[in-house]
Amino acid sequence: MPVINQMSLPKGNAGMTLYGTRNDDSTVTLPDIGFNFNYNGLAIRQLYTSGNTWVGFGGASEHLCINRRDASYNNLYYASEVEYSTKLFRIRFEGNSSYSSWGSNDLIWELSIFETGVIRLVVEKIPNNGTNSFVNPNVGTQSLALTAGKSYIFTPSDPLGKNYIVQEGSYIPCITKFLMVDNEGVKNYQGSTWVKIGDLPLTEEMFKTYGVDTLPASMAGLSGTSPALYIYTDNPDVKANKNSNRFFIEKTVTSKPKVIIQNYDFNIHDGKSINKLEAIVQYTKKDSNLNDVTTNGKIRIALSVDSGLSWLTYNINTSSFESIDITDSATFFANGINPTILTSLDYAALNAMIAQDRKLRFAYILDKPTLNDVCKLRKIKILYN
């Protein structure tokens, strides 16, 4: 959504529909704009305005004030239009900065709502004897400095229209498409993977037909060690400043969950019973001030009383041991024993299970979602009565 420094000119009322005349204080509701326009998290289909020269998005609230005061309009127009293949809804206010000065036409402006979520205000005439402001949802009410002969672009920085950047200039909707090239050919992203759609050389038709609008955070389906990203755009700012608009492929490496299976048994001494199991784990690291910071590392544990032929977890809700498949990482994470509940095990039941063979071994699954997380098993203790 580029904004260029050149000002947009008012289009005038030619070809527009006259909605109303001679309105002082009444609030009016304009027709359906023809598409969803997101403002403050809501899908808006209608605009509201008044002779007092304000606009409401989806309701009769003064969201955008253009020289707001006790004013009036002589004529109010609207039109559904297309610019650069993008739909927009435009209104034109031809009015008076004083409610009783009918026909003075010293306050004239045009407001366009684009289907991309952008708002354009073109000020033709303004005496600046009222209030200029905009309700920027996540920011609050912002004062505006509006000048005759200038245009202002309100660009949403999020798809829900909760935070806008206001700039002088013109808005030109752009076409921007992406394709990848690896050692197999030209690829676009389909569903969850990059898929070959052709061979080099790249053509404009390839981009227009197969190019993706948004880059996914995935390299699935790409082969070779040096896949290349290509961009097609008619954005004049990007074309004029290629070195400032370079794209790079970055790979984020994470460690996969790791299952560690003990390959020997702990022998439980005859005449002894297990009083408690204790795991010494570490999920913390030091920050720049040497304070402990908890990370997202995670450890789960399983027990075996038959030398690893089968494995057990503990259901804290039913206070019972249950079988678990430690080869299924998702199951192990979801149902394995959290080290924090080891003191809550039914040790009478555990001692009964080891009464004959007097053996116990452990399996662990360790997970570091990112390389910055910490996940360490320092020690496992078996405490006896």
C-alpha positions in Angstrom: 0.0 0.0 0.0 2.4 2.7 -1.1 1.9 6.4 -0.3 3.7 8.8 -2.7 4.4 12.5 -2.1 2.3 13.7 -5.0 -1.1 15.1 -3.9 -4.3 13.6 -5.1 -6.6 16.1 -6.8 -10.4 16.3 -6.1 -12.4 14.5 -8.8 -15.4 16.7 -8.6 -19.0 15.6 -8.7 -19.3 14.6 -12.3 -20.8 11.1 -12.6 -21.6 11.0 -8.9 -25.1 10.4 -7.3 -26.6 13.3 -5.4 -27.6 12.0 -2.1 -28.9 15.1 -0.4 -29.1 18.9 -0.3 -29.2 21.7 2.3 -28.5 19.7 5.5 -27.6 21.5 8.7 -27.5 19.2 11.8 -29.1 15.9 10.6 -27.1 12.7 10.5 -27.5 10.7 7.3 -26.6 7.1 6.4 -25.0 6.6 3.1 -25.8 3.5 0.9 -23.9 0.2 1.3 -20.3 0.7 0.1 -20.2 -2.6 -1.8 -17.4 -4.3 0.2 -16.3 -4.9 3.8 -14.1 -2.2 5.2 -12.4 -3.0 8.5 -12.3 -0.3 11.2 -11.6 -1.0 14.9 -12.1 -4.7 14.4 -15.5 -4.5 12.7 -16.5 -5.1 9.1 -18.1 -1.8 8.0 -20.5 -1.6 5.1 -21.9 2.0 5.6 -20.7 5.5 6.3 -22.5 8.2 8.3 -22.1 11.9 8.0 -23.8 15.2 8.9 -23.9 18.8 7.9 -21.6 19.4 10.8 -18.8 17.9 8.6 -17.8 14.6 10.2 -17.7 11.0 9.1 -18.7 7.9 11.1 -17.5 4.4 10.1 -20.3 2.0 10.7 -22.2 4.2 13.1 -23.2 7.7 13.9 -20.0 8.5 15.8 -17.7 11.4 14.9 -14.7 9.2 13.9 -13.2 11.7 11.3 -13.8 15.4 11.7 -13.0 17.8 8.9 -13.4 21.4 10.2 -16.1 20.0 12.5 -18.4 22.8 13.8 -21.9 24.0 13.4 -21.7 23.9 9.6 -23.9 22.7 6.8 -23.7 21.2 3.3 -25.3 22.3 0.1 -24.8 19.0 -1.7 -23.7 15.6 -0.7 -22.6 13.1 -3.4 -21.5 9.4 -3.5 -20.1 7.0 -6.0 -18.7 3.5 -6.3 -15.5 3.6 -8.3 -12.4 1.6 -9.3 -8.8 2.8 -9.2 -5.9 0.7 -10.2 -8.2 -2.4 -10.3 -9.2 -1.6 -6.6 -12.8 -0.9 -5.6 -13.5 2.3 -3.6 -16.5 4.2 -2.3 -16.2 8.0 -2.6 -18.3 10.8 -1.0 -18.1 14.5 -1.8 -19.1 17.2 0.7 -19.8 20.6 -0.8 -20.7 22.8 2.2 -20.4 25.9 4.3 -18.3 26.5 7.4 -21.2 28.4 8.9 -24.5 26.6 9.0 -26.5 29.6 7.8 -24.2 30.7 4.9 -25.9 28.5 2.4 -24.2 28.4 -1.0 -20.9 29.8 0.2 -19.1 26.5 -0.6 -16.0 27.4 1.5 -15.8 23.8 2.9 -15.4 21.1 0.2 -13.7 17.7 0.7 -13.8 14.2 -0.7 -13.4 11.0 1.2 -12.6 7.6 -0.4 -12.7 4.2 1.3 -10.7 1.5 -0.5 -11.4 -2.2 -0.3 -7.8 -2.6 0.9 -8.7 -0.7 4.1 -7.0 2.6 3.2 -8.8 5.9 3.7 -8.1 8.9 1.4 -9.1 12.5 2.3 -8.8 15.2 -0.4 -9.3 18.7 0.9 -10.4 21.1 -1.8 -11.4 24.1 0.4 -11.2 24.5 4.2 -11.3 27.7 6.3 -9.9 25.9 9.3 -12.2 27.5 11.8 -13.3 24.1 13.3 -11.9 20.9 14.6 -9.8 18.5 12.6 -9.3 15.1 14.2 -9.3 11.3 13.7 -10.3 8.5 16.1 -7.3 6.1 15.7 -8.7 3.1 17.6 -5.5 1.8 19.3 -4.0 5.3 19.7 -6.9 7.6 20.6 -8.2 10.8 19.1 -5.5 12.5 17.0 -5.5 16.1 15.9 -5.0 16.7 12.2 -3.5 19.6 10.4 -5.5 19.9 7.2 -4.7 22.2 4.4 -6.6 23.1 1.2 -5.1 21.5 -1.9 -3.7 18.6 0.0 -4.6 14.9 0.3 -4.2 12.6 3.3 -3.8 8.9 3.4 -4.9 6.8 6.4 -3.1 3.4 6.1 -4.0 0.6 8.5 -1.0 -1.1 10.0 -3.1 -4.2 10.8 -5.8 -6.0 8.9 -8.5 -5.2 11.5 -8.1 -1.4 11.2 -7.1 -0.7 14.8 -4.0 1.4 14.1 -3.6 3.8 11.3 -0.6 5.8 9.9 -1.6 9.2 8.6 0.5 10.8 5.8 0.2 13.5 3.2 0.3 12.2 -0.3 -1.5 9.9 -2.8 -2.3 6.2 -2.5 -1.6 3.9 -5.3 -2.7 0.2 -4.8 0.2 -2.0 -6.0 0.6 -5.4 -7.4 3.2 -7.4 -5.5 3.8 -11.1 -6.2 6.4 -13.6 -5.0 7.9 -16.8 -6.5 10.7 -19.0 -5.4 13.4 -20.7 -7.7 15.3 -23.7 -6.5 17.3 -26.4 -8.3 14.0 -28.0 -9.5 12.5 -24.9 -11.1 10.1 -22.1 -10.4 7.7 -22.7 -7.5 4.7 -21.0 -5.8 3.2 -21.8 -2.4 0.1 -24.0 -2.4 -1.6 -24.9 0.9 1.4 -25.9 3.0 4.3 -26.4 0.6 6.2 -24.9 -2.4 5.2 -26.6 -5.6 6.8 -26.4 -9.1 4.8 -24.4 -11.6 7.4 -24.0 -14.4 11.0 -23.6 -15.5 13.2 -20.7 -16.0 13.2 -18.0 -17.4 10.8 -16.2 -15.1 8.1 -14.3 -17.0 5.6 -11.6 -16.1 2.8 -14.0 -16.9 4.2 -16.5 -14.3 4.1 -13.8 -11.6 0.6 -12.6 -12.5 -0.8 -16.2 -12.7 1.0 -18.0 -10.0 2.7 -15.4 -7.8 1.7 -15.4 -4.1 0.6 -12.2 -2.4 2.1 -13.0 1.0 5.2 -14.9 1.8 4.6 -17.8 4.1 7.0 -18.6 7.0 7.8 -21.9 5.5 10.5 -23.4 3.2 8.7 -26.8 2.9 9.0 -28.1 -0.6 12.2 -26.2 -1.5 15.2 -28.2 -2.5 18.9 -27.4 -2.8 21.0 -25.2 -0.6 20.4 -21.9 -2.2 16.7 -21.2 -3.1 16.2 -17.7 -4.4 13.2 -15.4 -3.8 11.9 -13.2 -6.6 9.5 -10.3 -6.4 7.3 -8.7 -9.0 5.9 -5.3 -8.2 4.7 -2.1 -9.8 5.3 -0.2 -6.5 7.1 3.0 -7.6 8.9 3.4 -4.3 10.3 -0.1 -4.4 11.3 0.2 -8.1 13.1 3.5 -7.4 14.9 2.2 -4.3 15.8 -1.4 -5.1 18.7 -1.5 -2.7 16.5 -0.4 0.2 13.9 -3.1 -0.5 16.0 -6.3 -0.7 14.5 -9.5 0.5 16.4 -12.2 2.3 15.6 -15.8 3.2 16.3 -16.5 6.8 16.0 -19.9 8.4 15.1 -20.3 12.0 16.6 -23.5 13.5 14.9 -25.2 16.4 15.8 -28.4 18.2 13.4 -31.3 17.8 12.0 -33.0 20.9 14.3 -35.7 22.1 13.4 -38.9 23.8 16.0 -40.4 26.1 15.5 -44.0 27.2 17.5 -45.4 30.0 19.2 -48.7 28.8 19.7 -50.2 32.3 17.6 -50.7 35.4 18.0 -49.3 38.9 17.9 -52.2 41.3 15.7 -51.6 44.3 17.3 -53.2 47.4 15.5 -56.0 49.1 13.8 -54.8 52.2 13.6 -51.3 50.9 10.6 -49.4 49.5 10.6 -46.3 47.4 9.5 -43.3 49.5 9.9 -40.6 46.8 11.2 -39.9 43.3 12.8 -36.5 42.7 13.9 -34.9 39.4 16.2 -32.0 39.4 15.4 -30.0 36.2 16.4 -26.6 34.9 14.3 -24.4 32.6 15.8 -21.0 33.5 18.6 -18.9 32.1 20.3 -15.7 33.1 19.4 -12.3 31.6 21.8 -9.4 31.1 21.4 -8.5 34.8 22.1 -12.1 35.9 18.5 -12.6 36.9 16.8 -16.0 36.3 14.4 -16.0 33.4 12.1 -18.9 32.9 12.0 -20.3 29.3 9.6 -22.6 27.5 11.6 -25.8 28.0 9.7 -28.8 29.0 10.4 -32.3 30.4 8.1 -35.3 30.8 8.9 -38.7 32.4 7.8 -42.3 32.0 8.5 -45.3 34.2 9.1 -49.0 33.4 9.0 -51.9 35.9 9.8 -54.6 33.3 13.1 -53.4 31.9 11.6 -51.2 29.2 9.1 -53.7 27.7 6.3 -51.3 28.6 6.0 -47.8 30.0 3.9 -46.1 32.6 2.7 -42.6 33.3 0.6 -41.3 36.2 -2.8 -39.8 35.9 -3.1 -37.2 38.6 -6.8 -37.0 38.2 -7.5 -40.7 38.8 -4.5 -41.2 41.1 -3.4 -44.2 39.1 -0.6 -45.5 36.8 -1.5 -45.9 33.2 0.2 -47.3 30.1 1.8 -44.8 27.7 3.4 -45.0 24.2 6.7 -43.1 24.5 7.3 -43.4 20.7 4.5 -41.0 20.1 6.0 -37.6 21.0 2.7 -35.8 21.2 1.3 -38.4 23.5 4.4 -38.4 25.7 4.3 -34.6 26.0 0.6 -34.5 26.8 0.4 -37.4 29.2 3.9 -38.0 30.5 4.7 -37.3 34.2 5.5 -33.7 34.9 8.5 -33.6 37.3 6.5 -31.3 39.6 4.0 -34.0 40.5 6.5 -36.8 41.4 5.8 -36.3 45.1 2.1 -37.0 44.4 2.5 -40.5 42.9 0.8 -43.5 44.6 4.0 -45.0 46.0 2.2 -47.9 47.6 1.0 -48.9 44.1 4.5 -48.4 42.7 6.2 -50.5 45.4 3.6 -53.2 44.7 4.5 -53.3 41.0 8.2 -53.6 41.7 7.8 -56.1 44.5 8.8 -59.1 42.4 11.6 -58.0 40.0 12.8 -55.0 42.1 13.7 -53.0 39.0 12.9 -49.5 37.8 14.1 -47.5 34.8 13.1 -44.1 33.3 12.4 -42.5 29.9 12.4 -38.8 29.3 11.3 -36.4 26.6 12.9 -33.0 26.4 11.7 -30.1 24.4 13.3 -26.7 23.5 10.8 -24.9 21.3 13.5 -22.4 20.3 17.3 -22.3 20.6 17.0 -19.7 23.3 15.0 -22.0 25.6 16.6 -24.1 28.3 15.7 -27.7 29.1 18.1 -29.7 31.3 17.6 -32.8 33.5 20.3 -32.5 36.2 19.6 -35.5 38.3 17.0 -38.2 39.1 16.8 -39.4 42.7 15.2 -42.5 44.2 14.7 -42.0 48.0 14.0 -45.1 50.1 12.2 -45.7 53.4 
